[in-house]
Amino acid sequence: MSEDLLQDLNAAQREAVLHGEGPLLVLAGAGSGKTRVIVHRIARLVRDEGVIPWQILAVTFTNKAAGEMRERLERLLGPTARELWVQTFHAFGARFLRREAARAGLPPAFAIYDTDDQLRLVKRLLAEMGLDDGSSLTAREALSRIDAWKNEARRPGEVEVSPYDAEGQVARQLYERYQAALLRAGAADFGDLLVLPTRLLEEDPALRARWSGRFRHVLVDEFQDTNPAQYRLMKALVGARRNVCVVGDDDQAIYRWRGADVSNILGFDGDFPGTRVVKLEQNYRSTRTILDAAHAVISRARRRREKRLWTERDAGAPLALLVGEDEHAEAERIARAIAVERGRGTPGDEIAVLYRTNAQSRPLEAALRAARIPYVIVRGTSFYDRAEVRDAAAYLRLALNPRSDLDLERVVNRPSRKIGERTVERLRAHAVAKGIPLFEAIADREAVADLKPAARAALGEFHEIVAGLAADVPTLDAGIAVQEALRRSGLLARLEEEHSDEAVERAENLAELVAAAREFDEALAGEPPPTDPDEARPPPLARFLEQIALLGEADGETPEGRVALMTLHAAKGLEFEAVFLAGMEDGTLPHERPWSDQTPAERDEAQDEERRLCYVGMTRAKARLTLSLARRRMSFGEGGPSYRQAEPSRFLADLPPELFGDAVAREVRAREARAAQPPAARPPLVRRHPGALEGEPHIELDAEDAIAPGSPGRSGRPARGEPSRGEPTIDYDFDQRPDRAGPFQRGERVRHASLGEGIVLSCDGAGADAKATVRFDSGDKRIVARFLSRAE
């Protein structure tokens, strides 16, 4: 027995690590050391049980988590750990399909289409169907339906839509065309990386026996986040051995909107009879006060497995509560409290402000800027979403797979070759008529009707570039391949000719892409030859493109020293010394969608998920947790922007007053004692921000502002129709309008009659007053939105 693997493990962790054969469910609460359990279990299987590394599959949900797991395993097992299959579900699906491409009807070097690619394809197909984007349903709405069907591993012919659901009927027809277009292009989207392996394994017993036979042990991290397709894929891979270990926490199941089904973890031991259940309840992250607060909220969820986190740490600082007159005042109080926290010596990157929706970040950003506090909005990796980087990636994907129509359409005129949209439309019509990819249509350009000689010549030059890349680049190292693509395409040369600051910045981004590819090559150079007899590794360029295609929103890093602003969904898996949980009002957290048509059961499930989100936010804090709310918040209805009065969140009512300190508990008791007094006789209660430094201003609350157990409380606001205590000035640079308020979304590609194509940086207003800020090649322009159209 490798005793070093059991050192520093508590009793429950040891039980999970030492479990032998058969199914194992590890219920791992927040901060309970689940990654250590998974890593040490894998290491024990290799060192003590003699399991060959490539016979172990461990899947998780982010590349970052998979990378951390691999690093820990290398420290325990040395270079042999590189033979383990440790990756995300989607990365596993891509790896599986590289081996089984022929069975899936894909070329070995198939392209992986991301969300931007998918939207462009859906918009094109809607146009081919004679439907403008938004005439019956938008491209995003259609893609959302397709993604939902793929989350359930349904093919187009298996989708059932009510005859009264006109939009659903259109989406189903679109799904058939969409999958056919992917097949013609030799491409797969993210959903296919799950659906295709799942269906191949379920429908081919021999294939299923081969793959389930190769993996003696399957481990799944963050199991509460699995959707039906992922669950079915896991079951197909486990096979008759039933050696599956799933680790997760139903209290942190917060991705229902992505298709995740909490029933997978709640019903796991029903699907796998004889499952051993191990609960990890000792928390190593947070103080006792924070854990008590989190439990007070989550324990009221209707569907959950009973567990309660505990810690050997002391109670720590009491909870803090900040109340602002509106969202701007709330943000200012948060900024002052963050200044106090930094004055205490807490580094900026150990402080986070969490909120329910992205729209809440705007007043927070304004307040932090005014206070000169450096911050970063954590929204994941954005480098590979920049236009020039996507252009370079499109050339590289064409080098591997010239059949990819979307990549070809993206760069056929980048840099400009004077190949206009009408030329592309004629090419597309010819390709559809012949049933061939656009690349072959260009080769057959002499047969395309109504093409001018100049267009034919330009298409010929482009065809030579792509054909040359396809012949020479695929087997090169990634760094050299990127350099060749930039040189032959003319992307870099055109930027160097512009002599503008923007062109310099774009050229620097392309140089950074070369650097990233070289770093990837250096990492590959240290890999030993695989011992797995079935492992045939793709060339470096294909692996590099697959890696950047699979980067997710949770894989970005927080810059050192900056306060992190992020949604509760983005915060999962992270931890900070001090956490500010903003917007603790009914309607904000829990978030409510008054337009949503839900059954009572669906509303209950949605409410449970809001509780889980609050729980996740609270358990990100290690030492100090501050809750904040606004008495009223800007909202946007049919009549335009207006303030809505806000009630404190019902989750605040779940918290024992003692968690806010003795002073608050006394305030609550005083409120109850004076509840019968007339309002005029109630003196205001003055309370310091708990833990505030000397000189920090007091927070003044009316007596009714204290949060009483078992009741939502009331905000001390003027009654409707009464004058307020100073109407705040609204700075519309940081207004509460969501990203989708205008006719165009941030990041969307649009076209202007004289300025050409550009990227939307922001869009506001409605109707004839809507305006957009757009980044064109000639610079950023502020334009009335009605003069813009969506680019293909």
C-alpha angles and dihedrals in degrees: 000000000000099000092184089068091060098046115114092012120126121228096268093047090051091051090055094045093048097046110125127200127350136041120326128191115196112193100202116187122209113294093005097127100257095154090055089053093051093045095046092045091054091046091051092050090054099039102035106022097040095233111165108242095236089055090068122082119191119179131187137165108255134045087228093058092045091050093051090049092051091049092053092047091051089054089054101036106022122217092340088075089073089072092062118102099237112157148107123288090253093048089051090050091052091048091048092049093049086062096039099034094126092054089051094048092246133125113246090248095049117164121242111222116213127204094280091051091047093051092050091050093048092049091052092049092048088054090050088052089054093251123125117220103273099012092112101352132350124250090249092052091049092047090049090057092047091050090050091052091048091050085063092045092243122156120216093262091053097055116110118201128178113252086232092057101088094174091049091053090053091047091052092052089046091051090059092050091043094055091045090052091050090050092050090050093048089237141129131202126217092270091054090057086068103029099049097051091043095052094041091053095044094048100041112059093188093052091046092050091051096050098039088047094055094055111065091177131027121192124187123195123200088020092171088070097059120118124211093269092052091047092051091047091052093049091050091052095046095060126170095329091069090203096152127140117191121189123193150112122243087201088067097048099127105143102082088126088062092053099266113151117209088198088077092071096031091054101033097109089050091057092043108041114206094034116162110225118207121184120209103200104152108101120209098183115055140047122254092254092056092047092049090052093048092048092049089059101039097042089071093061112119098222118039143113111256114253137134127205119227135180141199089223120102126256093271125189118348120249116272126220125202122189123192130188088233138350092281093053089045090053092048091052090049090051091051091048090050089052088054090049092051089047087057087061100258111146115240093242089058090062125079136180111206127193139172101239134027091239089070091067095073101075089037091056091048092051094047092048091050089050090047091237112152112233142165130210106228108218101141132256115344104163093089091049093064113114097238092047091049089050091054091046090051091056090049092050090049089053088059097036119015089181091075101110095186093056091047093050090049097056106023087103100027110131093024115272094165090255102147132203092257090058090051091048091054090048090049093050090050091049092050092048092050096037092235135126119263091251090062090044089058090051087053092045094129087067094051110105124236097010114147118231092246091054092049090051093049091048090051091054091049091048090053091052094051094042090050092050091048090051099044112023111053097078096042125103111271095249094051091043092055091049091050093049092050092048099045096041093052092229095127096039092053092052091049089054094056098068093202130130090240091052090050090052092050092048089051089053090053090049087052089053089055089049091050090051092049091050088051090053091050091053091050092050090067095054116108119225110278118259091201104103091211095051112110106170118212119237117280095258093054091048092047093051090047091052095052092043091057097048109124137204091259094056099079124104126234110238113246116264097013126117109242120232114191146141120264089250091056092048096064112119094019132103135199137185091236127023129190113200107199132196099034093174133117107263092031101049106031086035114219129198106199091188092056115111102215134161117234090258091052091049090051091051091048090050091051090052091051088054089051090051091053090048091051091050094049094048092055087076120091103183113356132032123188122188121199138184142174125231089222133009135200113254134173123231137156091292093053129250117354139149120261121201112244130213118209112264116274085230089067088057088059092061119095108239090229089071088069091055136267093288093059092045089054090049091054092049089048090051091052092047092051097040091105094053119101113263093248090060095054111101118211118260116232117203134174121230101262109254094013119156121244110286096025108138119256121248112235117211130174114240090256091059095075112103113239122203113259097014132080093229125213132266115239095244133139116268119257111284094020121112114263125232094262119330108241122241111246117223102202092198084076100030127149098249111127121239091260097053094106130056091264131046127228109268094024118135114236137177131227122195095237105016097050125214125349145159122258111239095179140346130195142167129042138254116352091351096058114122132183135201107220131186109222127176086260093054141275116324133186107221138175103254096228089069090060131079131190112266120230 
